[in-house]
């Protein structure tokens, strides 16, 4: 399914007002965002960093990493290599998450924490949105991000195309599209979860 586990390492410049950027030895960019954020990207006040939902583990630092696959080309994965998704029923301008109730059992949100690392993802596109339950969810180009419980190992993209509304997210925050003629994931019935 995956061509390789390589990631884009090209890092884009970030203005000092947007974030304090630290470059690690592995080429990733860390964002400690106590400074102001860009509202156009779905950023609000506070941190723009990730925390995995408890059911997916407790890594000390989260990662948004551009990863390549045969199925969709470039997509964003978390620290464990699991694909991150966006939902067509959400909105980016203004950022709003509409996945609640039973939807969250299948599509847990990526939540804000103290620190996010990025590799191949423009850190100025990373923001957050307040959810109806009061928690803050990470956004990319304004789109709230989710994991899919059906993905069982790093590189799985089994949520791609679910219900015709769920798509792996590209490093630019767009919907990942089939690559090289590969078919998207099989749509499900109902609400797509």
C-alpha positions in Angstrom: 0.0 0.0 0.0 2.8 2.5 0.9 5.6 3.1 -1.6 7.9 4.2 1.2 7.8 5.7 4.7 9.8 8.7 3.4 8.6 12.1 4.3 9.0 15.5 2.8 11.7 17.4 4.7 11.4 20.8 3.0 10.6 23.3 5.7 8.8 26.5 4.9 9.8 29.8 6.6 7.5 30.9 9.5 7.1 34.5 10.6 8.2 35.3 14.1 4.7 36.5 15.0 3.1 33.2 14.0 5.3 30.8 15.9 8.6 30.1 17.6 10.3 27.6 15.4 12.8 25.0 16.5 14.6 22.8 14.1 15.6 19.4 15.4 18.4 17.2 14.2 15.9 15.0 12.3 14.8 17.9 10.2 11.4 18.4 11.8 10.0 21.7 12.9 8.6 22.2 16.4 6.0 24.8 17.1 5.5 26.3 20.5 2.7 28.7 19.7 2.3 31.1 22.6 2.4 33.9 20.1 -0.6 35.1 18.0 -2.0 32.8 15.4 -3.5 33.4 12.0 -7.3 33.2 12.2 -7.6 32.5 8.5 -6.0 29.2 9.1 -8.4 28.2 11.8 -6.0 29.2 14.5 -7.4 30.6 17.8 -5.7 31.7 20.9 -3.5 29.2 22.7 -1.4 26.3 21.4 -1.7 24.7 18.0 -0.1 21.4 19.1 -1.4 17.9 19.1 -2.3 15.3 21.6 -3.4 11.9 20.5 -6.7 10.7 22.0 -5.9 8.4 25.0 -7.2 5.3 23.1 -4.3 5.8 20.6 -1.4 6.2 23.0 0.3 9.0 24.8 3.4 10.1 22.8 5.4 13.0 24.5 5.4 15.0 21.2 2.9 14.8 18.3 4.0 14.9 14.7 2.2 16.1 11.5 4.3 14.5 8.9 4.0 14.5 5.1 4.0 10.9 3.9 3.7 9.3 0.5 1.7 6.3 -0.6 0.8 4.7 -3.9 -2.9 5.0 -3.1 -3.2 8.8 -2.7 0.3 10.3 -3.1 1.2 12.8 -0.3 -0.9 12.7 2.9 -0.4 13.8 6.5 0.3 11.2 9.2 0.7 11.4 12.9 3.7 10.4 15.1 2.7 6.7 14.8 2.4 6.9 11.0 -1.4 6.8 11.0 -3.2 8.8 8.4 -5.1 11.9 9.4 -8.5 12.8 7.8 -10.8 15.7 7.1 -14.6 15.5 6.9 -16.5 17.2 4.1 -19.4 18.2 6.4 -17.0 20.3 8.5 -16.0 23.8 7.4 -12.6 25.5 7.1 -13.8 29.1 6.8 -14.8 29.5 9.6 -13.3 26.3 11.1 -16.1 24.1 12.5 -16.2 20.4 13.5 -19.6 18.6 12.9 -18.5 15.1 13.9 -20.1 14.4 17.3 -21.8 11.5 19.2 -21.5 8.1 17.4 -19.3 9.7 14.7 -16.5 10.3 17.3 -16.4 6.5 18.1 -15.1 5.9 14.6 -13.4 9.2 13.9 -11.7 10.5 17.1 -10.5 14.1 16.8 -6.9 15.1 17.0 -6.7 17.3 20.1 -4.6 20.3 20.9 -1.8 19.8 23.5 1.4 21.7 24.3 3.7 20.9 21.4 3.5 19.8 17.8 6.3 18.8 15.4 5.9 19.2 11.7 7.8 17.6 8.8 6.8 18.5 5.3 3.8 20.4 6.5 3.8 24.2 6.7 3.4 25.0 10.4 1.6 28.3 9.6 -1.3 26.1 8.3 -1.7 24.4 11.7 -4.4 25.8 14.0 -7.2 24.8 16.3 -10.9 25.1 16.7 -13.1 24.8 19.8 -15.4 21.7 19.7 -19.0 21.7 21.0 -17.7 19.6 24.0 -15.2 22.4 24.9 -12.0 20.5 23.8 -9.8 22.1 21.2 -9.2 20.2 17.9 -6.2 20.6 15.6 -6.9 22.1 12.2 -4.9 22.1 9.0 -5.7 25.0 6.7 -8.8 25.4 8.8 -10.0 21.8 8.4 -10.4 19.8 11.7 -8.3 16.7 11.8 -9.4 13.1 12.8 -8.0 9.6 13.0 -9.9 6.6 11.7 -10.3 3.6 14.1 -10.4 1.3 11.1 -6.7 2.0 10.3 -4.9 -0.8 12.2 -1.3 -0.1 11.2 0.9 2.8 10.0 0.2 3.7 6.4 -3.3 2.3 6.3 -5.7 4.5 4.4 -8.9 2.5 4.9 -10.9 5.7 5.8 -10.2 7.2 2.4 -13.5 8.0 0.7 -15.7 6.6 3.4 -19.3 7.7 2.9 -18.0 9.9 0.1 -17.2 12.5 2.8 -14.0 11.4 4.6 -10.6 11.9 3.0 -7.0 11.7 4.0 -5.6 15.3 4.3 -2.8 16.5 2.1 0.1 18.6 3.6 -1.8 21.7 2.2 -5.0 20.8 4.0 -6.8 19.5 0.8 -8.5 16.2 0.1 -6.1 13.5 -0.9 -7.1 12.1 -4.3 -6.4 8.7 -5.9 -2.9 8.4 -7.2 -1.9 6.6 -10.5 -5.4 5.3 -11.1 -5.8 3.7 -7.7 -9.4 3.4 -6.5 -10.4 5.4 -3.5 -11.7 3.6 -0.4 -15.2 2.0 -0.6 -17.9 4.4 0.4 -20.1 3.2 3.2 -23.8 3.7 3.7 -25.5 6.1 6.0 -23.5 9.0 7.5 -20.1 7.6 6.5 -19.0 6.4 9.9 
